[in-house]
Amino acid sequence: WDKYKAYKRIINKEQENISIYDYFIDGSGRKPRYYQQIAINRTVEAIAKGQNRILLVMATGTGKTYTAFQIIYRLWKSGTKKRILFLADRNALIDQTKRGDFKHFKDKMTVIRKKVIDKAFEIYLALYQGLTNYDEDNDAYKEFSPDFFDLIVIDECHRGSAAEDSAWRCILEYFSTATHIGLTATPKETNVVSNSEYFGDPLYTYSLKQGIDDGFLAPYKVIRVGLNIDLEGWRPDSEMRDMVGDLIEDRIYNIKDYDRNIVIDDRTKQIARRVTDFLQKTNPLDKTIVFCIDIEHAERMRQALINANPEEAQKSEKYVMRITGDEAIGKRELDNFINPEETYPVIATTSKLMTTGVDAQTCKLIVLDSNIGSMTEFKQIIGRGTRINEEYGKQFFTIMDFRNVTDKFADPSFDGDPVRVKEILEDEEFTAEDVYPEEQTVIDEVTGEEIDFKNKDDKPDYIPKIIEGGDIDNEPKGKIYVAGIDVSILNERIQYLDGNGKLITESLKEYTKKGLLKEFRSLEDFLIKWNRAEKKRTLIEELEKHGLILENLMEEVKKDLDIFDLICHVAWDKPALTRRERAERVKKRNYFSKYGDSARDVLHA
């Protein structure tokens, strides 16, 4: 302990008393994983030494909320921090936190709702929106004194409070004497917004690759679907009219246009058919999230999926549901979608609502039909599938990409440490025009509407997507709807994670063959190791450590092979004998004759 204190520079008794307070243990056997212990210990020790701005970067699905709970619990029980505020920007995040890890605070905890302030509690959960009215005279957070809270934890800190001119940054500035801990899977580092400028460099980072490597996060495969009009573009005939009879502008349209400027009904139907085909071959009840351009697109996709799944939709009207910010019924079903024990809804179509903070433990398919420009948003979306739930058979997931969005996997920043790119200049101020140039059309990511910069209050709290194009129209044009277009799948490419966490594009069969030939020098070498292995599972697990997942290969081979036959067939081109063919061979040798009648009946069965 003395060596540890010296290494950590814990130099006095007060720092030691704060650092040694134990984790919360509830008797269920759950305790922090090794990386959570590192994050908790480093945070508690940093606060013990007087650090007041802390950033933790942990991949989606690695338990940020549980880590935050343990940090709060240790600091609260030791008396270091007496009143704590947990801030988020979505009701779903607050509700999950209250029902989940924070439930152990019991009657010491409250949720601030509808601007009702009760100062008798010690742990407060709140939405930014619940504390601000955008009216300086009535802001609810000012009901508290500036030194009321000792600790503020900001969940998903890359969002609302990331920009220094954010409408919500005022809350952190008001309670500036408190210790602030930022939690995120995707720190935002751009020319305008910087998490690390406010919180400092991350105290600890646990990446997606590390999580998959350690077995705490689900690996994935990617199916990239190339539609003819996506790969080649689409140009209307000179006299072609849309569904209301207007002439369609003669130009080449591509995936940047589809569902934002022009809606090709046949494209939506083709995507719905491909998703349906995949689910029917795997499991029609596998939880699926379809990410769309906007709310209108999400509604059309919902209807197309219902039409493509008439039998499943007949069993339950909740088989496919639109879960978006404006849809009250869908939002109410969000809890059922993320609850592993609830069968319905199965497929959720969404635009922005489910990109972050939704704990979808059993989501097995993520469909990308949205032009995702932001790496932060892309990471958050992929994070919807990374949780593992072995009890419900969720150990890996599939990404189906219709927009080439998964090119972002090749970007070094996808799984790297955050790099600060914002230049910090003395006395620098940004105007709305600096951030949002007038010659570009800027779309609000939540409402899907164009932003009017003449009204400064219209500027959102984050940097929205900028759509390259022409001048801003006084009257934004509606979408063009067309039908009767030939839309077909030109090609599909399947990518897999290799042992180093990189996506490989060759066929899984070829990849596995190379791996097997590295593991076993010859067929004879394999037979010796196979026969020596007391438990065949041990040998299979050894192969899995090298990224050779035989269950996935079985899907590609599409034959009911025993593992032994699968390996012999793939690596050394031996005949692919199915289990049934193996059994028939044994029967023909009259092998069962040495057993009694009862045993023979069982073997034949």
Secondary structure, DSSP 8 states (H G I E B T S, - for coil): -HHHHHHHT--SHHHHHHHT------SSS----HHHHHHHHHHHHHHHTT--EEEEEE-TTS-HHHHHHHHHHHHHHTTS--SEEEEES-HHHHHHHHHTGGGGGGGGEEEE-TT---TT-SEEEEEHHHH--S-TTT-GGGGS-TTS-SEEEETTTTSTTSSTT-TTHHHHHHTTTSEEEEEESS--BSSS-BHHHHH-S-SEEE-HHHHHHHTSS--EEEEEEEEHHHHH-B---TT-B-TTS-B---S-B-TTTBTTTEEEHHHHHHHHHHHHHHHHHS-TTSEEEEE-SSHHHHHHHHHHHHHH-HHHHHH-TTSEEE--TT-HHHHHTHHHHH-TT-----EEEESSTTSSS---TTEEEEEE-S----HHHHHHHHGGG---BGGGTBS-EEEEESSSGGGGGGSGGGSS---------TT----HHHHS-TTSEEB-TTT--B--TTSGGG--SS---EE--S---SS----EEE------EEEEEEEEE-TTS-EE-S-HHHHHHHHHHHH-SSHHHHHHHHHH-SSHHHHHHHHHHTT--HHHHHHHHTS-B-HHHHHHHHHH-----BHHHHHHHHHHTTGGGGS-HHHHHHHH-
